[in-house]
């Protein structure tokens, strides 16, 4: 896939993710559970690769914060999750591990990265593991939806030749 197509797909996924943020979320204390972001992270990680996945996550976080539908915690969670999902997929070519990378990256590492942000920017003392349940639930839900969607796309040959890596062995994902 050429770079123009990758940029276009990233822009479309970013737009859909940012638009849905105004009505598809679950408030969870200081954070918001937003499974569509995790769905988008896994989709861009698998279809486009690490750079596009992180760019999509960053752009959506900026747009959500500008629109007032996101929080500052969207940045570390979504960007770390997108990077981990893309890295796991790049190394293994398995959708399951890309989804696991999203849950580990956002749900665990991203949640822990939010602790110093809460202290520095919001002046709130939160439990070190206070964000973990919400982030794990959100990332697991989004990753599960992405897994199902990607399996359907592959079964219907929609993504054939469009998955990052473009190898012929991608049908076995």
C-alpha positions as CSV (number, residue, x, y, z in Angstrom):
1,X,0.0,0.0,0.0
2,X,1.5,3.3,-1.0
3,X,1.9,6.2,1.5
4,X,-1.0,8.3,0.1
5,X,-3.4,5.4,0.7
6,X,-2.0,4.9,4.2
7,X,-2.4,8.5,5.1
8,X,-5.9,8.5,3.7
9,X,-6.9,5.4,5.7
10,X,-5.3,6.9,8.8
11,X,-7.3,10.2,8.3
12,X,-10.6,8.3,7.8
13,X,-10.0,6.1,10.9
14,X,-9.0,9.2,12.8
15,X,-12.2,11.1,11.7
16,X,-14.5,8.3,12.5
17,X,-12.9,7.7,15.9
18,X,-13.0,11.4,16.8
19,X,-16.6,11.8,15.7
20,X,-17.8,8.8,17.7
21,X,-16.1,10.1,20.8
22,X,-19.0,12.5,21.5
23,X,-21.5,9.7,22.0
24,X,-19.7,6.4,22.5
25,X,-18.0,6.5,25.9
26,X,-18.5,5.4,29.5
27,X,-17.5,7.8,32.3
28,X,-15.2,6.2,34.8
29,X,-14.1,8.7,37.4
30,X,-11.5,11.1,36.0
31,X,-11.1,9.0,32.9
32,X,-13.5,8.0,30.1
33,X,-13.8,4.4,28.8
34,X,-13.7,4.8,25.1
35,X,-13.5,1.4,23.3
36,X,-13.7,2.9,19.8
37,X,-10.2,4.3,20.3
38,X,-8.8,0.9,21.1
39,X,-10.6,-0.6,18.1
40,X,-9.0,2.1,15.9
41,X,-5.6,1.4,17.5
42,X,-5.7,-2.2,16.6
43,X,-7.1,-1.6,13.1
44,X,-4.4,0.9,12.2
45,X,-1.7,-1.2,13.9
46,X,-2.6,-4.2,11.8
47,X,-3.5,-2.5,8.5
48,X,-1.0,0.3,8.4
49,X,1.9,-0.2,10.9
50,X,3.4,1.5,13.9
51,X,4.0,5.0,12.7
52,X,0.4,5.4,11.4
53,X,-1.1,3.8,14.5
54,X,0.7,6.2,16.8
55,X,-0.1,9.2,14.6
56,X,-3.8,8.2,14.5
57,X,-3.8,7.8,18.3
58,X,-2.1,11.2,18.9
59,X,-4.4,13.0,16.4
60,X,-7.6,11.5,17.9
61,X,-6.4,12.4,21.4
62,X,-5.8,16.0,20.3
63,X,-9.2,16.3,18.5
64,X,-11.1,14.7,21.5
65,X,-9.4,17.1,23.9
66,X,-10.2,20.1,21.7
67,X,-13.8,19.0,21.4
68,X,-14.1,18.5,25.1
69,X,-14.9,14.8,24.8
70,X,-11.5,13.5,26.0
71,X,-9.2,13.9,28.8
72,X,-5.4,14.4,29.1
73,X,-5.2,10.7,29.9
74,X,-6.1,9.9,26.3
75,X,-2.6,10.6,25.2
76,X,-0.4,8.1,27.1
77,X,-3.1,5.4,27.0
78,X,-3.9,5.5,23.3
79,X,-0.4,6.1,22.0
80,X,1.3,3.5,24.1
81,X,-1.4,1.0,23.2
82,X,-1.2,1.7,19.5
83,X,2.6,1.3,19.6
84,X,2.4,-1.9,21.5
85,X,-0.3,-3.4,19.2
86,X,1.7,-2.4,16.1
87,X,4.9,-3.8,17.5
88,X,3.4,-7.1,18.6
89,X,1.7,-7.5,15.2
90,X,4.9,-6.5,13.3
91,X,6.9,-9.1,15.2
92,X,4.4,-12.0,15.1
93,X,1.8,-11.2,12.3
94,X,-0.9,-12.4,14.6
95,X,-4.1,-10.4,15.2
96,X,-4.5,-12.0,18.6
97,X,-1.1,-10.6,19.8
98,X,-1.9,-7.2,18.3
99,X,-5.0,-7.1,20.5
100,X,-3.0,-8.3,23.5
101,X,-0.5,-5.5,22.8
102,X,-3.3,-3.0,22.9
103,X,-4.5,-4.3,26.2
104,X,-1.0,-4.4,27.7
105,X,0.0,-1.0,26.2
106,X,-3.1,0.9,27.1
107,X,-4.6,-1.1,29.9
108,X,-1.5,-1.6,32.0
109,X,1.4,0.6,30.8
110,X,-0.8,3.5,29.7
111,X,-2.8,3.4,33.0
112,X,0.4,3.5,35.0
113,X,1.7,6.4,32.9
114,X,-1.4,8.4,33.8
115,X,-0.5,8.4,37.5
116,X,2.2,11.1,37.2
117,X,0.0,13.1,34.8
118,X,-2.8,13.1,37.4
119,X,-0.3,14.4,40.0
120,X,1.4,17.0,37.9
121,X,-1.4,18.5,35.8
122,X,-4.5,17.9,37.8
123,X,-3.0,18.0,41.3
124,X,-5.0,15.0,42.2
125,X,-3.7,12.2,44.4
126,X,-5.0,9.0,43.0
127,X,-4.1,5.4,43.8
128,X,-1.2,4.2,41.6
129,X,-3.4,1.5,40.2
130,X,-6.5,3.6,40.1
131,X,-6.7,3.8,36.3
132,X,-6.0,0.1,35.7
133,X,-9.6,-1.3,35.9
134,X,-11.1,1.3,33.6
135,X,-8.2,1.2,31.1
136,X,-8.1,-2.6,31.0
137,X,-11.9,-2.9,30.5
138,X,-11.9,-0.2,27.8
139,X,-8.9,-1.6,25.9
140,X,-10.1,-5.2,26.2
141,X,-13.5,-4.3,24.8
142,X,-12.1,-2.3,21.9
143,X,-9.5,-5.0,21.1
144,X,-12.2,-7.7,21.2
145,X,-14.3,-5.8,18.7
146,X,-11.2,-5.2,16.5
147,X,-10.4,-8.9,16.6
148,X,-13.9,-9.9,15.4
149,X,-13.9,-7.2,12.7
150,X,-10.5,-8.1,11.4
151,X,-11.4,-11.8,11.3
152,X,-14.5,-10.9,9.3
153,X,-12.5,-8.7,6.9
154,X,-10.0,-11.5,6.4
155,X,-12.7,-14.1,5.8
156,X,-14.3,-12.0,3.2
157,X,-10.8,-11.2,1.7
158,X,-11.4,-7.4,2.2
159,X,-8.0,-6.9,3.7
160,X,-6.1,-9.3,1.5
161,X,-2.9,-7.4,0.5
162,X,-3.8,-4.5,2.7
163,X,-2.4,-5.7,6.0
164,X,0.8,-4.1,7.1
165,X,3.6,-6.3,5.7
166,X,1.6,-7.3,2.6
167,X,2.8,-10.9,2.7
168,X,0.7,-13.7,1.2
169,X,0.8,-15.6,4.5
170,X,-1.4,-13.0,6.1
171,X,-4.6,-15.1,5.3
172,X,-3.7,-17.4,8.2
173,X,-4.0,-14.6,10.8
